[in-house]
Amino acid sequence: MKKVSKKLIFSLAAVLLAVMAAAVPAAQSIADSPYRTYTVDGYGSVIETQTAYLPYATITKVGEEALSAPTDFMITDDDLIYILDSGNQRVVVSDMEGNLVRTFGEGTLVTPRGLYVTQDGTCYVADRDARSIFLFDKEGNLIHTYGKPSHPLYGSSQDFLPLKIVVNEAGTMYVICESNTNGIVQISPVEDGTFLGYFGTNATDPSLWRIVWRAIQTDAQRAKSQGNIPATPDNMAIDEKGLIYTVTRGEEEHTLKRLNIAGTDMIDGAADAYEDTPAAVTVGNHDNVFVASTQGYIYEYTNEGELLFVFGGSDDGQQRIGLSTKLEAIQVDREDRIYVLDSDNAWIQIYEPTEFTGLLHQALYLFSKGRYTESKEPLTEVLKMNNLFDYANMAMGRALIQEEKYEEAISYAKISKDFEGYSDAFWEIRNDWLKRNLVVVILAVLGLWILCKIVKLLDRKKGILKPVKALLAKVGNVKLIRQMRYMFYFMRHPLDGCYGIKRQERVSVKSANFLLGIMILFFIINKYFCGFLLKTVREGSYDIVSDIGMIVIALVLVTGCNYLICTINDGEGRLKHIYCSFVYSLSPYLVFTPVIFILSHVVTNNEVFFVEFAQLFMLVWIGVLLFISIREINNYTIKETVKIIGLTVFTILIALLLAFIIYVLWSQVFDFVRSIIGEVVYKIGN
């Protein structure tokens, strides 16, 4: 009897839990976040940060009306939600709590895919299979229908399959049509719909391989092959200024665009984290932009394309609040809550910003409006919560620049890797220093010049520099020093220099090793301690052992492979000569690197060109010296030298491939031995 009672109690409890789960209201709150929030730092690395948004509520149905395969929705200024209930071929209007206001479009809509609602309540619906755009008034009455544009420029063979639509204040419609690669269709409401042209066409970027392949194809093959066709945008939004935001899958770093009236993208395209498969885009209240991916992730950017947050994720079938299956649309209300439409689950999930995000939004808005001093207060609070949040540090640095606090601005720019802000602040500091010290510097240089002239005059008359010259001559005649100094002659006269290495033994392996050691030292100093604008490694990150190992391995690999190829192809060079000539061919690196290092600490963005030009000139000089070395040491012709270089590169690739295969095989053997030892230990233990 007791067993039966226990079973009955458990059964009643299960039923009660099921009833409670079914009775959850349309808007249900949740305290914990089922996902993590990430951002991107100045080095392009994805890092975890404070939770930006928490799941707030879920609208599972409107009143008693269940949704079926919804594809789009929009929140209006009068706090109504227009949901495109595509499976039921209608538009459902809800208040913010999920209560039904009205429905319309039944009997008219066929396969609606997108909608847009204007400030006066006019609802535009893009219906793909109806090949039309339907206009409904505020009460849901059909007032107009736009079909395929009849203008010749639209294309007589081009079908009209509208998927998404936005409308500007003048009533001009921007329509994304399926399979229309010409761009977004612009339709004016005058004269029953006037085709204005295509807008914001995605550019094509053919690869080098595609260009070469099409160049060698016959006309018949070229006609059959697929052309380099631009992708059709997947979704779009419009802001209060009339700027159009589009998202396009497969556009790599250009998946998000902000188009001006001329259709020009105003986002740099170099954002660190663009979603590969975006589904929807919307504009926030603080000059920010939100992108939803089909996998359920939500991205927040500034309107310049800088990533602030990414959160959310794909649901694994447990239907956890905050995770999604297939997102179709995204909207933001006046309270900065994010609404996302999940078509598979037929619900709208709502996310609420945390205190951290609220402060950041306040700072973002003030900063974007040029109110830099006012933005410092919320930025300070943000940095108290997370002093490594890059955007907050960048904005604080820019605000300090406006207040002419350049030293402080530089410290924030370094933390956030804000190269532009650093450059602006450094230019001001350098300019101020020059104003205060330029006369002193000029007088000092002039004084040194006069001093040199006086010393030279006294040396000619009284020989005051004879002891110094004798000491320098004695040091210069040391064999190792003399061999190392030979690099200056080799740089200027590579033909004679190679003859000196090969026939006259002007250098040795020891001197080459010393030069290589100095080059490695210069490389490490320049890599880790160069000016901020040219630094490519993470601040405070050092991997010196790997740097030395990579340089040595690379030189040994190149020298060994080249010697092997030259030996097979009747080259006259010995291994010693090839190694020494390769090291001495790197001599320009020793000459240019100190200059580049010094320049890196005094240039701004506008002058980085000089450093880059010096680097390019140095690399070209090294390349010419290497080519001449291979040719002269082995007594090859120019044609034979080119052949040897190609074979050397091929041999290096083969060697790397063999090393990789050996590494993989050894790893497998190691794992196998480790598993056997583990099994033996387990058996002995039992």
Protein Blocks (a to p, Z undefined) as FASTA:
>chain_A
ZZmmmmmmmmmmmmmmmmmmmmpcfbdcdfbdcbdcddddfkopacddddfbdcfbdcfb
ghjaccehiabdcddfkopacdddfknopaddddfkopafbdchihkambdcbdcddfko
pacdddfklopacdddfkopafbdcdddfbfklopklccddfbdcddfkopacdddehia
nbccdddfehhiaafbjehiacddddfklmmmmmmpcfklmmmpccddddddfbdcddfk
opacdddehiljmmpccddfkopafbeolafbdcfbbfbdcddfeopacdddfkopacdd
dfkopafbdeddddehlopghiafbdcbdcddfkopacdddfklopacdddddfklmmmm
mmmmmmmnopamlmmmmmmmmmmmommbmklmmmmmmmmmmnopaklmmmmmmmnopakl
mmmmmmmmmmmmmmmmmmmmmmmmmmmmmmmmmmmmmmmmnopmmmmmmmmmmmmmpmkl
mmmmmmmmmmmmmmlmmmmmmmnopacfklmmmmmmmmmmmmmmmmmmmcfklpcbdehi
acfklmmmmmmmmmmmmmmmmmmmmmmnopabdfklmmmmmmmmmmmmmmmmmmmmmmmm
mccfklmmmmmmmmmmmmmmmmmmmmmmmmmmnopafklmmmmmmmmmmmmmmmmmmmmm
mmmmmmmmmmmmmmmmmmmmmmmmZZ
